[in-house]
Amino acid sequence: MIIQMHKLLEDAKKRKYGIAAPNVFNRETIEAAFEAGRILRSPVILDVHPTHGIYECADIARFFEKRYPEVPVALNLDHGSEYKLIVSAIQAGFSSVMVDRSTLPYEENIKEVKEIVKIAHSLDISVEAEFGHVGQADKYTETRDAGLTRPDEAVSYVKDTKVDCLAVAVGTSHGIYKGTPKIDFKLLKILSARISIPLVLHGGSNTGDDNLCNAIKCGVQKINLATDLNTAGLKCIKKAGDNNFLKEFPGKTKDETVTKRMNLQQLIMEGVEGYQKQLMYYMNLFNSSNKF
């Protein structure tokens, strides 16, 4: 069942767990996220980047919503950098949109986000915004401290924009870290204590299990994941290639197996299996299992 994202996050905040937000981009990854949620009885947030097809992913998510009606899911536009992308997501039936104006001057950021919040809330759609700026991990040493969220301004920002959840910059970055990730947990605790709405952590991949668990303890409810899931899928595909693409398949009888060369569809599913297993690992790590 696809519902407003803030409803999932409010439950996570109340019950002190985190929700995995995998970056999904096609039929296979969307179904894998639904299936992971079903197996572990975990809520899940489908993050769709505009480059992966807003309308296409929305249609696929709505299709699997019918096949997995018991799984609480939010369909969220990730990093909506242009107004037309936000409108497209709303038209496509997303249950939440992430408005990324983090590189704009403060007043301009507020002005644009307020306008989108007004439209989205009139249609019962949640809004996530980013305050501070989460940079790229390959430039981690140079950029780590530049965009950290400032508590006083963050409090005013939430009050002025009326967003439903806030992505904060506390030391994570997007991609594969060049250097060791250092999370400012003191800053995160301050933000959590002063901001009443749920908090979001972008750049969850390869940040480290202990860091992510501590982030949840310090007040984060949504953790975005992309690189680690894709890497896990690629490893499974590479393993299949190392095995000359040969795999055992069920035979004609219950106990019989036959070794065959995988076709393209089967190879893709090897990657999807790795993606799903990694997602389920994080669901368990974030303590979101058995929540419905």
C-alpha positions as a printed Julia matrix, in Angstrom:
292×3 Matrix{Float64}:
  0.0     0.0     0.0
  1.5     3.33   -1.08
  0.96    6.02    1.55
  2.33    9.44    2.51
  5.97    9.23    3.53
  5.61   11.33    6.64
  3.18    8.78    8.12
  5.83    6.05    7.85
  8.48    8.32    9.31
  6.32    9.47   12.2
  5.85    5.83   13.24
  9.59    5.25   12.94
 10.24    8.3    15.09
  7.74    7.16   17.7
  9.06    3.57   17.81
 12.73    4.53   17.35
 13.74    2.66   14.21
 15.0     3.64   10.78
 13.46    3.06    7.36
 15.58    2.08    4.38
 15.04    4.2     1.27
 16.54    2.27   -1.65
 17.14    4.02   -4.93
 14.97    2.08   -7.4
 15.12    2.45  -11.17
 13.26   -0.36  -12.98
 10.77   -3.2   -12.65
 13.25   -5.55  -11.0
 14.52   -3.21   -8.28
 11.02   -1.99   -7.44
  9.72   -5.54   -7.07
 12.81   -6.47   -5.02
 12.04   -3.64   -2.58
  8.41   -4.71   -2.21
  9.46   -8.35   -1.76
 12.07   -7.43    0.86
  9.4    -5.51    2.75
  7.01   -8.46    2.56
  9.55  -11.01    3.79
 10.76   -8.92    6.72
  7.45   -7.15    7.36
  9.28   -3.86    7.02
  8.06   -0.54    5.65
 10.1     0.77    2.73
 10.54    4.08    0.92
 11.11    3.89   -2.83
 13.45    6.72   -3.81
 13.18    7.49   -7.53
 15.71    9.85   -9.07
 14.26   11.85  -12.0
 16.82   10.36  -14.42
 15.28    6.91  -13.92
 11.85    7.84  -15.26
  9.23    9.47  -13.07
  6.14    8.18  -14.89
  7.61    4.76  -15.67
  8.63    4.03  -12.07
  5.32    5.34  -10.75
  3.38    2.97  -13.0
  5.55    0.03  -11.96
  5.21    0.88   -8.26
  1.42    1.1    -8.58
  1.41   -2.29  -10.31
  3.32   -3.95   -7.46
  1.26   -2.11   -4.87
 -1.62   -4.33   -5.96
  0.48   -7.47   -5.65
  1.87   -6.51   -2.22
 -1.02   -4.65   -0.59
  0.18   -5.51    2.92
  3.53   -3.69    2.58
  3.47   -0.02    3.68
  5.41    1.88    1.02
  6.11    5.52    0.2
  6.91    6.52   -3.37
  9.31    9.44   -3.12
 10.87   11.64   -5.78
 14.55   11.91   -4.86
 16.42   15.18   -5.47
 13.76   17.06   -7.36
 15.98   19.88   -8.54
 13.56   21.5   -11.0
 10.0    22.68  -10.51
  8.76   20.75  -13.55
 10.13   17.5   -12.07
  8.17   18.06   -8.86
  5.0    18.7   -10.87
  5.62   15.57  -12.94
  5.97   13.46   -9.78
  2.75   14.87   -8.36
  0.94   14.15  -11.62
  2.4    10.63  -11.7
  0.98    9.8    -8.26
  4.03    9.97   -5.98
  3.15   10.05   -2.29
  6.07   12.35   -1.46
  8.57   14.63   -3.16
 12.05   15.66   -2.11
 12.7    19.29   -3.0
 16.44   19.85   -3.36
 17.23   23.56   -3.13
 20.23   23.04   -0.86
 22.64   24.98   -3.07
 20.46   28.11   -3.21
 20.81   31.13   -0.89
 18.72   30.78    2.29
 15.84   33.11    1.39
 15.53   31.77   -2.15
 15.56   28.2    -0.85
 12.7    28.96    1.55
 10.66   30.77   -1.08
 10.77   27.91   -3.58
 10.19   25.17   -1.02
  7.2    26.98    0.53
  5.52   27.15   -2.87
  5.93   23.42   -3.44
  4.78   22.56    0.09
  1.58   24.52   -0.47
  0.8    22.58   -3.65
  1.84   19.17   -2.3
 -0.03   19.47    0.99
 -3.22   20.44   -0.8
 -2.99   17.02   -2.48
 -1.98   15.06    0.66
  1.59   14.59   -0.57
  4.56   14.72    1.83
  7.53   16.99    1.25
 11.16   16.34    2.12
 13.71   19.12    1.84
 17.45   19.34    2.39
 19.0    21.99    4.6
 22.75   22.08    4.61
 24.32   20.29    1.67
 25.36   16.64    1.35
 28.23   16.54   -1.14
 30.05   13.89   -3.14
 32.14   11.24   -1.39
 34.97   11.35   -3.94
 35.7    14.88   -2.7
 34.96   14.07    0.94
 38.05   15.57    2.55
 37.6    18.89    0.79
 33.82   19.24    1.15
 32.84   17.4     4.35
 32.56   20.5     6.56
 31.4    23.01    3.96
 27.69   22.19    3.99
 26.95   21.01    7.55
 23.46   21.91    8.76
 23.29   24.91   11.1
 20.8    24.25   13.94
 19.39   27.77   14.41
 18.72   28.25   10.73
 17.34   24.7    10.43
 14.75   25.39   13.12
 13.63   28.55   11.33
 13.67   26.74    7.99
 11.29   24.02    9.19
  8.99   26.58   10.78
  8.89   28.77    7.67
  8.56   26.02    5.02
  6.37   23.53    6.93
  8.14   20.57    5.29
  7.31   17.11    6.61
 10.87   15.81    7.01
 14.32   17.31    6.76
 17.46   15.9     5.17
 20.38   17.11    7.25
 24.1    17.31    6.5
 26.06   15.85    9.41
 29.06   14.32    7.67
 27.77   11.82    5.1
 28.26   12.08    1.33
 26.89   10.52   -1.83
 28.88    7.73   -3.49
 32.03    5.85   -2.46
 34.02    7.67    0.2
 37.51    8.9    -0.54
 38.56    8.94    3.09
 36.86    7.77    6.29
 33.32    9.0     6.97
 33.07   11.05   10.15
 29.56   11.71   11.4
 29.0    14.67   13.7
 26.76   12.93   16.22
 26.84   15.91   18.57
 25.35   18.06   15.81
 22.82   15.36   14.97
 21.65   15.15   18.58
 21.19   18.91   18.7
 19.18   18.88   15.47
 17.01   16.0    16.68
 16.33   17.74   19.99
 15.37   21.04   18.37
 13.49   19.83   15.28
 10.21   18.0    15.81
  9.79   16.52   12.32
 11.56   13.32   11.17
 15.16   13.58    9.98
 16.69   12.07    6.84
 20.25   10.92    6.2
 21.42   11.03    2.59
 24.55    9.09    1.59
 23.94    6.03    3.77
 26.03    3.66    1.64
 29.5     2.62    2.94
 29.07    4.94    5.91
 29.51    1.96    8.27
 27.03   -0.09   10.29
 27.96    1.49   13.62
 27.62    4.99   12.21
 24.19    4.23   10.77
 22.93    2.58   13.96
 24.17    5.53   16.0
 22.51    7.94   13.58
 19.17    6.22   14.18
 19.72    6.36   17.94
 20.49   10.07   17.61
 17.25   10.81   15.76
 17.37    9.8    12.08
 14.32    8.0    10.65
 15.05    7.69    6.9
 18.35    6.51    5.41
 18.94    6.74    1.67
 20.76    3.84    0.01
 22.01    3.46   -3.55
 25.71    2.67   -3.97
 25.83   -0.31   -1.58
 22.78   -1.94   -3.18
 24.14   -1.5    -6.69
 27.58   -2.75   -5.65
 26.06   -5.89   -4.1
 24.17   -6.56   -7.33
 27.27   -6.05   -9.46
 29.26   -8.47   -7.29
 26.68  -11.18   -7.92
 26.83  -10.56  -11.67
 30.64  -10.68  -11.59
 30.52  -13.95   -9.64
 28.24  -15.41  -12.31
 30.74  -14.34  -14.97
 33.63  -15.88  -13.02
 31.62  -19.14  -13.04
 31.29  -18.89  -16.84
 27.6   -17.99  -16.36
 26.81  -21.6   -15.38
 24.22  -22.27  -12.68
 22.29  -25.18  -11.25
 18.57  -25.11  -12.02
 15.76  -27.41  -10.83
 15.39  -30.56  -12.95
 12.36  -32.61  -13.89
 12.04  -34.25  -10.48
 12.06  -32.75   -6.99
 15.65  -33.72   -6.16
 17.15  -33.31   -9.61
 19.25  -30.32  -10.71
 20.76  -29.52  -14.07
 23.63  -27.17  -14.86
 22.85  -24.65  -17.57
 24.3   -21.44  -18.92
 22.32  -18.39  -17.79
 20.52  -16.21  -20.28
 20.38  -12.42  -20.01
 17.22  -12.36  -17.9
 18.64  -14.9   -15.44
 21.89  -12.94  -15.2
 19.99   -9.75  -14.41
 18.09  -11.59  -11.69
 21.41  -12.64  -10.12
 22.18   -8.96   -9.71
 18.71   -8.21   -8.37
 19.08  -10.98   -5.8
 22.27   -9.35   -4.51
 20.53   -5.96   -4.45
 17.6    -7.39   -2.46
 19.76   -9.27    0.05
 21.74   -6.11    0.76
 18.52   -4.14    1.23
 17.22   -6.76    3.66
 20.51   -6.57    5.55
 19.94   -2.86    6.08
 16.29   -3.34    7.03
 17.41   -5.66    9.82
 20.24   -3.3    10.79
 17.8    -0.38   11.05
 15.42   -2.48   13.21
 12.5    -1.93   10.81
 11.59   -5.63   10.58
  8.24   -6.83   11.98
  6.78   -3.36   12.14
  3.44   -4.26   10.5
